[in-house]
Amino acid sequence: MTRSLTNLKSMAARLKPGFLARCLAAGALDHGAGAVHFADATWQGILREFDLPSVKPVPPAEPKSRPLIGLGDLVHKVAAPIGRIVNWPCLKKDGTTDLIPGSPCANARDLLNQIKI
C-alpha cells in the first residue's frame, strides 16, 4: 500500500493529532516519490487506530454506451447532445441521447454505420 505524502497531510488535518507522525513511523518514506509505503496490515491497523473506514479498491467502471462502430455513431455522438437541447423529435424523452428505434434518425444512423471509421 502506497499513499502520497500530500494525501496523508490532508488526512492529518481532519483527524485527531498524531496521525501523520504515526504514518511516518510505521511506513517507509520515499522522498523521491513523495510517498509513504506501508505493509497492508500496517495500513489497516492505522485506519483502525484513527477510526477510519477500510478502503477497498473500486473496480473500473463499465462503459455506459456501446463502442462506436461507424460514421452514424460518430455523427450521433456529436449531434445528439444538441438535439436534446432543441427537443429533437427522434430522441427518447427519458433525458438520454438514445434514439427512438425505427425513427428516421435511427435509420439514418444505421445507414451511416455501414461506413466504418
KOLZA-890231 format. One record per atom (N, C-alpha, C, O): residue in three letters; z, y, x; residue number from 1. Coordinates in nm, 2 decimals. Atoms other than C-alpha are relative to their C-alpha. Layout:
! KOLZA-890231
(ALA; (Z; Y; X); NUM)
...
***
This chain:
! KOLZA-890231
(MET; (0.00; -0.12; 0.09); 1)
(MET; (0.00; 0.00; 0.00); 1)
(MET; (0.00; 0.12; 0.09); 1)
(MET; (0.08; 0.13; 0.18); 1)
(THR; (0.01; -0.13; -0.07); 2)
(THR; (-0.10; 0.34; 0.14); 2)
(THR; (0.00; 0.11; -0.09); 2)
(THR; (-0.06; 0.12; -0.19); 2)
(ARG; (-0.01; -0.12; 0.08); 3)
(ARG; (0.00; 0.67; 0.00); 3)
(ARG; (-0.03; 0.12; 0.09); 3)
(ARG; (0.02; 0.13; 0.20); 3)
(SER; (0.02; -0.12; -0.08); 4)
(SER; (-0.12; 1.01; 0.12); 4)
(SER; (0.13; 0.08; 0.01); 4)
(SER; (0.21; 0.08; -0.08); 4)
(LEU; (-0.12; -0.08; -0.02); 5)
(LEU; (0.14; 1.24; 0.26); 5)
(LEU; (0.01; 0.11; -0.10); 5)
(LEU; (0.12; 0.15; -0.14); 5)
(THR; (0.00; -0.11; 0.10); 6)
(THR; (0.03; 1.52; 0.03); 6)
(THR; (0.05; -0.05; -0.14); 6)
(THR; (0.12; 0.02; -0.21); 6)
(ASN; (-0.04; 0.06; 0.12); 7)
(ASN; (0.08; 1.29; -0.27); 7)
(ASN; (0.15; -0.03; 0.00); 7)
(ASN; (0.22; 0.00; -0.10); 7)
(LEU; (-0.15; 0.02; -0.01); 8)
(LEU; (0.43; 1.19; -0.15); 8)
(LEU; (0.08; 0.13; -0.01); 8)
(LEU; (0.18; 0.13; -0.07); 8)
(LYS; (-0.07; -0.13; 0.00); 9)
(LYS; (0.52; 1.55; -0.10); 9)
(LYS; (0.00; 0.06; -0.15); 9)
(LYS; (0.10; 0.12; -0.19); 9)
(SER; (0.00; -0.05; 0.13); 10)
(SER; (0.41; 1.64; -0.45); 10)
(SER; (0.09; -0.08; -0.09); 10)
(SER; (0.15; -0.03; -0.19); 10)
(MET; (-0.09; 0.08; 0.08); 11)
(MET; (0.60; 1.35; -0.60); 11)
(MET; (0.15; 0.04; 0.03); 11)
(MET; (0.23; 0.04; -0.06); 11)
(ALA; (-0.13; -0.03; -0.04); 12)
(ALA; (0.91; 1.45; -0.40); 12)
(ALA; (0.05; 0.13; -0.07); 12)
(ALA; (0.17; 0.15; -0.09); 12)
(ALA; (-0.03; -0.13; 0.07); 13)
(ALA; (0.90; 1.80; -0.56); 13)
(ALA; (0.05; -0.02; -0.14); 13)
(ALA; (0.13; 0.06; -0.20); 13)
(ARG; (-0.04; 0.03; 0.14); 14)
(ARG; (0.95; 1.63; -0.90); 14)
(ARG; (0.12; -0.09; -0.01); 14)
(ARG; (0.17; -0.11; -0.12); 14)
(LEU; (-0.10; 0.10; 0.01); 15)
(LEU; (1.21; 1.37; -0.81); 15)
(LEU; (0.13; 0.04; 0.06); 15)
(LEU; (0.14; 0.15; 0.12); 15)
(LYS; (-0.13; -0.03; -0.06); 16)
(LYS; (1.57; 1.36; -0.70); 16)
(LYS; (-0.01; 0.01; 0.15); 16)
(LYS; (-0.10; -0.06; 0.21); 16)
(PRO; (0.01; -0.02; -0.15); 17)
(PRO; (1.64; 1.46; -0.34); 17)
(PRO; (0.01; -0.13; 0.08); 17)
(PRO; (0.07; -0.22; 0.03); 17)
(GLY; (0.00; 0.12; -0.08); 18)
(GLY; (1.58; 1.21; -0.07); 18)
(GLY; (-0.12; -0.09; 0.00); 18)
(GLY; (-0.14; -0.18; 0.08); 18)
(PHE; (0.12; 0.09; 0.02); 19)
(PHE; (1.25; 1.06; -0.19); 19)
(PHE; (-0.09; 0.00; 0.12); 19)
(PHE; (-0.12; -0.10; 0.18); 19)
(LEU; (0.10; -0.01; -0.11); 20)
(LEU; (1.03; 1.19; 0.09); 20)
(LEU; (0.07; -0.06; 0.13); 20)
(LEU; (0.00; -0.13; 0.20); 20)
(ALA; (-0.06; 0.06; -0.12); 21)
(ALA; (1.29; 1.10; 0.36); 21)
(ALA; (0.01; -0.15; -0.01); 21)
(ALA; (-0.01; -0.22; 0.09); 21)
(ARG; (0.00; 0.15; 0.01); 22)
(ARG; (1.32; 0.75; 0.22); 22)
(ARG; (-0.13; -0.06; 0.02); 22)
(ARG; (-0.14; -0.16; 0.09); 22)
(CYS; (0.13; 0.05; -0.02); 23)
(CYS; (0.95; 0.71; 0.22); 23)
(CYS; (-0.04; 0.00; 0.15); 23)
(CYS; (-0.10; -0.10; 0.20); 23)
(LEU; (0.03; -0.01; -0.15); 24)
(LEU; (0.91; 0.83; 0.58); 24)
(LEU; (0.08; -0.10; 0.08); 24)
(LEU; (0.03; -0.15; 0.18); 24)
(ALA; (-0.09; 0.10; -0.07); 25)
(ALA; (1.20; 0.60; 0.69); 25)
(ALA; (-0.05; -0.14; -0.03); 25)
(ALA; (-0.05; -0.23; 0.06); 25)
(ALA; (0.04; 0.14; 0.03); 26)
(ALA; (1.06; 0.29; 0.51); 26)
(ALA; (-0.14; -0.03; 0.03); 26)
(ALA; (-0.17; -0.15; 0.06); 26)
(GLY; (0.14; 0.03; -0.03); 27)
(GLY; (0.69; 0.33; 0.58); 27)
(GLY; (-0.04; 0.04; 0.14); 27)
(GLY; (0.04; 0.09; 0.22); 27)
(ALA; (0.06; -0.03; -0.13); 28)
(ALA; (0.47; 0.37; 0.88); 28)
(ALA; (-0.09; 0.12; -0.02); 28)
(ALA; (-0.19; 0.12; -0.08); 28)
(LEU; (0.08; -0.12; 0.01); 29)
(LEU; (0.34; 0.73; 0.92); 29)
(LEU; (-0.12; -0.01; 0.08); 29)
(LEU; (-0.11; -0.04; 0.20); 29)
(ASP; (0.13; -0.01; -0.07); 30)
(ASP; (-0.02; 0.76; 1.02); 30)
(ASP; (-0.04; 0.15; 0.00); 30)
(ASP; (-0.10; 0.20; -0.09); 30)
(HIS; (0.03; -0.15; -0.01); 31)
(HIS; (-0.06; 1.12; 1.15); 31)
(HIS; (-0.14; 0.03; -0.02); 31)
(HIS; (-0.18; 0.13; -0.08); 31)
(GLY; (0.14; -0.02; 0.00); 32)
(GLY; (-0.43; 1.09; 1.19); 32)
(GLY; (-0.06; 0.00; -0.14); 32)
(GLY; (-0.14; 0.09; -0.17); 32)
(ALA; (0.05; 0.01; 0.14); 33)
(ALA; (-0.49; 0.99; 0.83); 33)
(ALA; (0.08; 0.08; -0.10); 33)
(ALA; (0.03; 0.10; -0.21); 33)
(GLY; (-0.09; -0.07; 0.10); 34)
(GLY; (-0.21; 1.19; 0.68); 34)
(GLY; (0.05; -0.08; -0.11); 34)
(GLY; (0.06; -0.04; -0.22); 34)
(ALA; (-0.04; 0.09; 0.10); 35)
(ALA; (-0.08; 0.89; 0.51); 35)
(ALA; (0.12; -0.08; 0.05); 35)
(ALA; (0.15; -0.08; 0.17); 35)
(VAL; (-0.12; 0.09; -0.04); 36)
(VAL; (0.22; 0.65; 0.50); 36)
(VAL; (-0.04; -0.13; -0.06); 36)
(VAL; (-0.08; -0.15; -0.17); 36)
(HIS; (0.03; 0.13; 0.04); 37)
(HIS; (0.16; 0.28; 0.49); 37)
(HIS; (0.13; -0.08; -0.03); 37)
(HIS; (0.23; -0.07; 0.04); 37)
(PHE; (-0.11; 0.08; 0.05); 38)
(PHE; (0.41; 0.05; 0.30); 38)
(PHE; (-0.04; -0.14; -0.02); 38)
(PHE; (-0.15; -0.17; -0.05); 38)
(ALA; (0.02; 0.14; 0.05); 39)
(ALA; (0.45; -0.32; 0.25); 39)
(ALA; (0.02; 0.02; -0.15); 39)
(ALA; (0.10; 0.10; -0.20); 39)
(ASP; (-0.01; -0.01; 0.14); 40)
(ASP; (0.41; -0.38; -0.12); 40)
(ASP; (0.14; -0.01; -0.06); 40)
(ASP; (0.18; 0.07; -0.14); 40)
(ALA; (-0.13; 0.02; 0.05); 41)
(ALA; (0.76; -0.50; -0.17); 41)
(ALA; (0.09; 0.13; 0.03); 41)
(ALA; (0.17; 0.17; -0.05); 41)
(THR; (-0.08; -0.12; -0.03); 42)
(THR; (0.90; -0.19; 0.01); 42)
(THR; (-0.03; 0.11; -0.09); 42)
(THR; (0.06; 0.18; -0.14); 42)
(TRP; (0.04; -0.11; 0.09); 43)
(TRP; (0.70; 0.05; -0.21); 43)
(TRP; (0.06; -0.03; -0.14); 43)
(TRP; (0.11; 0.07; -0.20); 43)
(GLN; (-0.06; 0.03; 0.13); 44)
(GLN; (0.81; -0.13; -0.52); 44)
(GLN; (0.15; 0.02; 0.00); 44)
(GLN; (0.21; 0.07; -0.11); 44)
(GLY; (-0.14; -0.03; -0.01); 45)
(GLY; (1.17; -0.10; -0.40); 45)
(GLY; (0.03; 0.15; -0.01); 45)
(GLY; (0.13; 0.19; -0.08); 45)
(ILE; (-0.01; -0.14; 0.00); 46)
(ILE; (1.13; 0.27; -0.35); 46)
(ILE; (-0.02; 0.05; -0.15); 46)
(ILE; (0.05; 0.14; -0.20); 46)
(LEU; (0.02; -0.03; 0.14); 47)
(LEU; (0.99; 0.30; -0.70); 47)
(LEU; (0.12; -0.03; -0.09); 47)
(LEU; (0.16; 0.06; -0.17); 47)
(ARG; (-0.12; 0.04; 0.08); 48)
(ARG; (1.29; 0.12; -0.85); 48)
(ARG; (0.12; 0.09; 0.04); 48)
(ARG; (0.19; 0.14; -0.05); 48)
(GLU; (-0.11; -0.08; -0.05); 49)
(GLU; (1.53; 0.32; -0.64); 49)
(GLU; (0.00; 0.14; -0.06); 49)
(GLU; (0.10; 0.20; -0.09); 49)
(PHE; (0.02; -0.13; 0.05); 50)
(PHE; (1.39; 0.65; -0.77); 50)
(PHE; (-0.04; 0.00; -0.15); 50)
(PHE; (-0.09; 0.10; -0.20); 50)
(ASP; (0.03; 0.01; 0.14); 51)
(ASP; (1.34; 0.53; -1.13); 51)
(ASP; (-0.14; 0.03; -0.04); 51)
(ASP; (-0.17; 0.10; -0.14); 51)
(LEU; (0.14; -0.02; 0.03); 52)
(LEU; (0.96; 0.54; -1.12); 52)
(LEU; (-0.06; -0.13; -0.05); 52)
(LEU; (-0.02; -0.24; -0.01); 52)
(PRO; (0.07; 0.12; 0.05); 53)
(PRO; (0.74; 0.30; -1.31); 53)
(PRO; (-0.09; -0.06; 0.11); 53)
(PRO; (-0.15; 0.02; 0.19); 53)
(SER; (0.09; 0.07; -0.09); 54)
(SER; (0.55; 0.05; -1.11); 54)
(SER; (-0.14; 0.03; -0.04); 54)
(SER; (-0.18; 0.02; -0.16); 54)
(VAL; (0.13; -0.04; 0.03); 55)
(VAL; (0.19; 0.15; -1.09); 55)
(VAL; (-0.09; -0.12; 0.03); 55)
(VAL; (-0.10; -0.17; 0.14); 55)
(LYS; (0.10; 0.11; -0.02); 56)
(LYS; (-0.07; -0.12; -1.14); 56)
(LYS; (-0.14; 0.05; 0.01); 56)
(LYS; (-0.17; 0.15; -0.05); 56)
(PRO; (0.14; -0.05; -0.02); 57)
(PRO; (-0.43; -0.08; -1.03); 57)
(PRO; (-0.07; 0.00; -0.13); 57)
(PRO; (-0.06; -0.10; -0.21); 57)
(VAL; (0.08; -0.01; 0.12); 58)
(VAL; (-0.66; 0.03; -1.31); 58)
(VAL; (-0.14; -0.06; 0.03); 58)
(VAL; (-0.20; -0.02; 0.13); 58)
(PRO; (0.14; 0.06; -0.03); 59)
(PRO; (-0.98; -0.18; -1.33); 59)
(PRO; (-0.10; 0.11; -0.03); 59)
(PRO; (-0.08; 0.20; -0.11); 59)
(PRO; (0.10; -0.09; 0.02); 60)
(PRO; (-1.30; 0.01; -1.31); 60)
(PRO; (-0.05; 0.00; -0.14); 60)
(PRO; (-0.06; -0.11; -0.20); 60)
(ALA; (0.05; -0.01; 0.13); 61)
(ALA; (-1.43; 0.14; -1.64); 61)
(ALA; (-0.14; -0.07; -0.02); 61)
(ALA; (-0.22; -0.06; 0.07); 61)
(GLU; (0.13; 0.05; 0.03); 62)
(GLU; (-1.72; -0.04; -1.80); 62)
(GLU; (-0.09; 0.11; -0.04); 62)
(GLU; (-0.05; 0.21; -0.11); 62)
(PRO; (0.09; -0.11; 0.04); 63)
(PRO; (-2.03; 0.17; -1.85); 63)
(PRO; (0.00; 0.00; -0.15); 63)
(PRO; (-0.01; -0.10; -0.22); 63)
(LYS; (-0.01; -0.02; 0.14); 64)
(LYS; (-2.03; 0.31; -2.20); 64)
(LYS; (-0.14; -0.02; -0.07); 64)
(LYS; (-0.15; -0.05; -0.18); 64)
(SER; (0.14; 0.01; 0.06); 65)
(SER; (-2.41; 0.31; -2.25); 65)
(SER; (-0.08; -0.10; 0.08); 65)
(SER; (-0.05; -0.14; 0.19); 65)
(ARG; (0.08; 0.10; -0.06); 66)
(ARG; (-2.68; 0.07; -2.17); 66)
(ARG; (-0.08; 0.07; 0.11); 66)
(ARG; (-0.10; 0.19; 0.10); 66)
(PRO; (0.08; -0.07; -0.11); 67)
(PRO; (-2.88; 0.14; -1.84); 67)
(PRO; (-0.13; 0.05; -0.05); 67)
(PRO; (-0.19; 0.00; -0.15); 67)
(LEU; (0.13; -0.05; 0.04); 68)
(LEU; (-3.19; 0.34; -1.86); 68)
(LEU; (-0.11; -0.10; 0.04); 68)
(LEU; (-0.11; -0.16; 0.14); 68)
(ILE; (0.10; 0.10; -0.03); 69)
(ILE; (-3.49; 0.12; -1.89); 69)
(ILE; (-0.14; 0.06; 0.00); 69)
(ILE; (-0.24; -0.01; 0.04); 69)
(GLY; (0.13; -0.06; -0.01); 70)
(GLY; (-3.78; 0.36; -1.93); 70)
(GLY; (0.00; 0.15; -0.03); 70)
(GLY; (0.11; 0.21; -0.04); 70)
(LEU; (0.01; -0.15; 0.02); 71)
(LEU; (-3.91; 0.71; -1.99); 71)
(LEU; (0.06; 0.04; -0.13); 71)
(LEU; (0.12; 0.15; -0.14); 71)
(GLY; (-0.07; -0.04; 0.13); 72)
(GLY; (-3.79; 0.71; -2.35); 72)
(GLY; (0.15; 0.02; 0.01); 72)
(GLY; (0.20; 0.11; -0.05); 72)
(ASP; (-0.15; -0.02; -0.02); 73)
(ASP; (-3.43; 0.66; -2.24); 73)
(ASP; (0.03; 0.12; 0.08); 73)
(ASP; (0.13; 0.19; 0.05); 73)
(LEU; (-0.02; -0.12; -0.08); 74)
(LEU; (-3.47; 0.94; -1.99); 74)
(LEU; (-0.01; 0.12; -0.09); 74)
(LEU; (0.07; 0.22; -0.08); 74)
(VAL; (0.02; -0.12; 0.09); 75)
(VAL; (-3.61; 1.18; -2.25); 75)
(VAL; (0.12; 0.01; -0.10); 75)
(VAL; (0.17; 0.12; -0.12); 75)
(HIS; (-0.12; 0.00; 0.09); 76)
(HIS; (-3.33; 1.08; -2.49); 76)
(HIS; (0.12; 0.05; 0.06); 76)
(HIS; (0.20; 0.12; 0.00); 76)
(LYS; (-0.12; -0.05; -0.07); 77)
(LYS; (-3.07; 1.14; -2.23); 77)
(LYS; (0.01; 0.15; 0.01); 77)
(LYS; (0.11; 0.21; 0.01); 77)
(VAL; (0.01; -0.15; -0.02); 78)
(VAL; (-3.19; 1.50; -2.18); 78)
(VAL; (0.00; 0.06; -0.14); 78)
(VAL; (0.07; 0.16; -0.16); 78)
(ALA; (0.02; -0.07; 0.12); 79)
(ALA; (-3.28; 1.58; -2.54); 79)
(ALA; (0.11; -0.02; -0.11); 79)
(ALA; (0.13; 0.06; -0.19); 79)
(ALA; (-0.10; 0.03; 0.11); 80)
(ALA; (-3.01; 1.41; -2.75); 80)
(ALA; (0.12; 0.10; 0.00); 80)
(ALA; (0.16; 0.13; -0.11); 80)
(PRO; (-0.11; -0.10; 0.01); 81)
(PRO; (-2.72; 1.65; -2.65); 81)
(PRO; (-0.04; 0.13; -0.07); 81)
(PRO; (0.03; 0.19; -0.14); 81)
(ILE; (0.05; -0.12; 0.07); 82)
(ILE; (-2.94; 1.94; -2.76); 82)
(ILE; (-0.02; -0.03; -0.14); 82)
(ILE; (0.01; 0.05; -0.23); 82)
(GLY; (0.02; 0.04; 0.14); 83)
(GLY; (-3.03; 1.75; -3.07); 83)
(GLY; (0.13; 0.00; -0.08); 83)
(GLY; (0.13; 0.03; -0.20); 83)
(ARG; (-0.13; 0.00; 0.07); 84)
(ARG; (-2.66; 1.71; -3.16); 84)
(ARG; (0.04; 0.14; -0.03); 84)
(ARG; (0.10; 0.16; -0.14); 84)
(ILE; (-0.04; -0.14; 0.03); 85)
(ILE; (-2.61; 2.08; -3.13); 85)
(ILE; (-0.08; 0.06; -0.11); 85)
(ILE; (-0.02; 0.14; -0.20); 85)
(VAL; (0.08; -0.06; 0.10); 86)
(VAL; (-2.90; 2.17; -3.35); 86)
(VAL; (-0.01; -0.09; -0.13); 86)
(VAL; (-0.10; -0.07; -0.21); 86)
(ASN; (-0.01; 0.09; 0.11); 87)
(ASN; (-2.82; 1.89; -3.60); 87)
(ASN; (-0.13; -0.07; -0.03); 87)
(ASN; (-0.19; -0.07; -0.14); 87)
(TRP; (0.13; 0.08; 0.01); 88)
(TRP; (-3.13; 1.68; -3.53); 88)
(TRP; (0.01; -0.11; -0.10); 88)
(TRP; (0.11; -0.19; -0.10); 88)
(PRO; (-0.01; 0.10; 0.11); 89)
(PRO; (-3.20; 1.45; -3.83); 89)
(PRO; (-0.01; -0.14; 0.05); 89)
(PRO; (0.03; -0.23; -0.03); 89)
(CYS; (0.02; 0.14; -0.05); 90)
(CYS; (-3.28; 1.14; -3.61); 90)
(CYS; (0.14; -0.05; 0.05); 90)
(CYS; (0.15; -0.17; 0.07); 90)
(LEU; (-0.13; 0.04; -0.05); 91)
(LEU; (-2.92; 1.13; -3.48); 91)
(LEU; (0.09; -0.05; -0.10); 91)
(LEU; (0.10; 0.00; -0.21); 91)
(LYS; (-0.11; 0.04; 0.09); 92)
(LYS; (-2.64; 0.93; -3.64); 92)
(LYS; (0.10; 0.11; -0.01); 92)
(LYS; (0.11; 0.19; 0.08); 92)
(LYS; (-0.09; -0.11; 0.03); 93)
(LYS; (-2.39; 1.16; -3.79); 93)
(LYS; (0.15; -0.04; 0.04); 93)
(LYS; (0.24; -0.01; -0.04); 93)
(ASP; (-0.14; 0.04; -0.04); 94)
(ASP; (-2.09; 1.00; -3.60); 94)
(ASP; (0.05; 0.07; 0.12); 94)
(ASP; (0.15; 0.02; 0.18); 94)
(GLY; (-0.04; -0.07; -0.12); 95)
(GLY; (-2.06; 1.25; -3.32); 95)
(GLY; (-0.05; -0.05; 0.13); 95)
(GLY; (-0.02; 0.01; 0.23); 95)
(THR; (0.06; 0.05; -0.12); 96)
(THR; (-2.25; 1.05; -3.07); 96)
(THR; (-0.15; 0.05; 0.01); 96)
(THR; (-0.20; 0.12; -0.08); 96)
(THR; (0.14; -0.03; -0.02); 97)
(THR; (-2.61; 1.09; -2.94); 97)
(THR; (-0.08; -0.13; -0.03); 97)
(THR; (-0.20; -0.13; 0.00); 97)
(ASP; (0.07; 0.12; 0.03); 98)
(ASP; (-2.71; 0.75; -3.08); 98)
(ASP; (-0.11; 0.03; -0.11); 98)
(ASP; (-0.08; 0.12; -0.20); 98)
(LEU; (0.11; -0.02; 0.10); 99)
(LEU; (-3.04; 0.74; -3.28); 99)
(LEU; (0.02; -0.09; -0.12); 99)
(LEU; (0.07; -0.21; -0.10); 99)
(ILE; (0.00; 0.09; 0.12); 100)
(ILE; (-3.07; 0.60; -3.63); 100)
(ILE; (-0.11; -0.10; 0.02); 100)
(ILE; (-0.23; -0.06; 0.05); 100)
(PRO; (0.11; 0.10; -0.02); 101)
(PRO; (-3.26; 0.27; -3.59); 101)
(PRO; (-0.11; 0.02; -0.10); 101)
(PRO; (-0.09; 0.04; -0.22); 101)
(GLY; (0.12; -0.01; 0.09); 102)
(GLY; (-3.61; 0.29; -3.73); 102)
(GLY; (-0.04; 0.14; -0.02); 102)
(GLY; (-0.14; 0.17; -0.09); 102)
(SER; (0.04; -0.14; 0.02); 103)
(SER; (-3.62; 0.67; -3.72); 103)
(SER; (-0.12; 0.03; 0.08); 103)
(SER; (-0.14; -0.04; 0.18); 103)
(PRO; (0.12; -0.04; -0.09); 104)
(PRO; (-3.93; 0.85; -3.58); 104)
(PRO; (0.04; 0.02; 0.14); 104)
(PRO; (-0.03; -0.02; 0.24); 104)
(CYS; (-0.05; -0.03; -0.13); 105)
(CYS; (-3.72; 0.95; -3.28); 105)
(CYS; (0.02; -0.14; 0.08); 105)
(CYS; (-0.01; -0.15; 0.19); 105)
(ALA; (-0.03; 0.13; -0.06); 106)
(ALA; (-3.60; 0.59; -3.21); 106)
(ALA; (-0.14; -0.07; 0.03); 106)
(ALA; (-0.15; -0.14; 0.13); 106)
(ASN; (0.13; 0.07; -0.02); 107)
(ASN; (-3.96; 0.46; -3.25); 107)
(ASN; (-0.07; 0.07; 0.12); 107)
(ASN; (-0.13; 0.00; 0.20); 107)
(ALA; (0.06; -0.07; -0.12); 108)
(ALA; (-4.09; 0.73; -3.00); 108)
(ALA; (0.07; -0.04; 0.13); 108)
(ALA; (0.01; -0.06; 0.23); 108)
(ARG; (-0.08; 0.05; -0.12); 109)
(ARG; (-3.81; 0.63; -2.76); 109)
(ARG; (-0.05; -0.14; 0.04); 109)
(ARG; (-0.07; -0.16; 0.16); 109)
(ASP; (0.04; 0.13; -0.03); 110)
(ASP; (-3.91; 0.27; -2.78); 110)
(ASP; (-0.14; -0.01; 0.05); 110)
(ASP; (-0.17; -0.09; 0.14); 110)
(LEU; (0.14; 0.00; -0.05); 111)
(LEU; (-4.28; 0.35; -2.73); 111)
(LEU; (0.00; 0.05; 0.14); 111)
(LEU; (-0.07; 0.00; 0.23); 111)
(LEU; (0.00; -0.06; -0.13); 112)
(LEU; (-4.20; 0.57; -2.43); 112)
(LEU; (0.07; -0.09; 0.10); 112)
(LEU; (0.04; -0.09; 0.22); 112)
(ASN; (-0.06; 0.10; -0.09); 113)
(ASN; (-3.98; 0.29; -2.28); 113)
(ASN; (-0.09; -0.10; 0.06); 113)
(ASN; (-0.06; -0.17; 0.15); 113)
(GLN; (0.09; 0.09; -0.07); 114)
(GLN; (-4.29; 0.10; -2.21); 114)
(GLN; (-0.05; 0.05; 0.13); 114)
(GLN; (-0.10; -0.02; 0.21); 114)
(ILE; (0.03; -0.06; -0.13); 115)
(ILE; (-4.34; 0.34; -1.92); 115)
(ILE; (0.13; -0.01; 0.08); 115)
(ILE; (0.23; 0.06; 0.05); 115)
(LYS; (-0.12; 0.02; -0.08); 116)
(LYS; (-4.09; 0.21; -1.67); 116)
(LYS; (0.02; 0.10; 0.11); 116)
(LYS; (-0.07; 0.15; 0.17); 116)
(ILE; (-0.03; -0.10; -0.10); 117)
(ILE; (-3.91; 0.45; -1.44); 117)
(ILE; (0.06; -0.06; 0.12); 117)
(ILE; (0.10; 0.01; 0.22); 117)
***
